[in-house]
Amino acid sequence: MNAANRSTPFIHPPTRLPTPLSFTPSQMNFDDPPTDPIAAARAWIEESLQLPTPNPNTIYVASVDADGRPSLRAVLLRAFDLDGAVFFTNHQSRKGRELAAQRSAALLMHWDHLDRQLRLEGSVESTSDALNDQYFGERTRDKQLGAWASEQSEPLADRATFDARYKSFEERFAGRDVPRPPHWGGFRIRPSTIEFWQGHPARLHDRIVYRRSGDRWTVTRLYP
């Protein structure tokens, strides 16, 4: 049997009912959408933080390398305001190098319990040293040490090597505050497009996309 005729074992997960919500989600009017997509996105994000699930602030960030090859990973959203979405990472990692070089990215937030997706695309900029220091100072000591110990995205011989590096920094900073590594900090994705997706039965979903033009936003309804 050739590949064209080979039967494909499709995946059909069992239907799962989400844990009952402790709040009533807001309802966006997709026929008369809000004029401010930043405020609307923040409202969805704030509602997601009430969900009975770990890490509702997970975002999936896509970047590309110099040859246009994409890569994707999950990180945690740490701020969202008029200037966009902020997360923190090792700037020497693969995503750090790609974001610094290409200065554009896309991100996705998906919440099963709310049957919602929020998508952003836009330009990338590094956050200030002051903001980086502020957030790093809020991390637990073990995570601070981990930021020093991990040469993120680089080859690692074995776990023992990683554990030994962590131990060496634990000893190096014993008895004093852990400073922020110079290669660790935040990225801000400043959105040029923001898309809202609300799920409905039979795949008859609602979608709208906002596009920035200067200081103004235009909104378009899309087929799902």
ZICOR-V293568 format. One line per field, one symbol per residue. ss: DSSP state (H for helix, E for strand, - for the rest). phi: phi as a letter, one per 40 degrees, with the letter a starting at -180 (. if undefined). burial: # if it has 16 or more other ideal C-beta (glycine too) atoms within 10 Angstrom, else .. A space follows every 10 residues. Layout:
ss=???
phi=???
burial=???
//
This chain:
ss=--HHH----- ---------- ---------- ------HHHH HHHHHHHH-- -------EEE EEEE-----E EEEEEE--EE E--EEEEEEE ---HHHHHHH HH-EEEEEEE EHHH-EEEEE EEEEEE--HH HHHHHHHH-- HHHHHHHHH- --------HH HHHHHHHHHH HH-------- ---EEEEEEE EEEEEEEE-- HHH--EEEEE EEE--EEEEE EE--
phi=.cccbccbcc cbcccbccdd ccacccbccc cbcccbcccc cccccccccc ccacfcccbb bbbbcccgcc abacbbcbaa adchbbbbac cccdcccccc ccfaabbbbb bdcbfbbbbb bicbbcccdc cccccdcccc dccccccccc cdgcdbcacc cccccdcccc ccbdgacccc cccbabbbcc cbbbbbbbca dggccbabbb bcbgcbbbbb cbcc
burial=.......... .......... ....#..#.# ..##..##.# #..##.##.. #....####. ####...... ....#.#### ...####### ###.#####. ...######. #.##.##### ##.####... ##..##..#. ...####### .#........ ....##..#. .......#.# #..####### ##.#####.. ....###### ##....#... ....
//
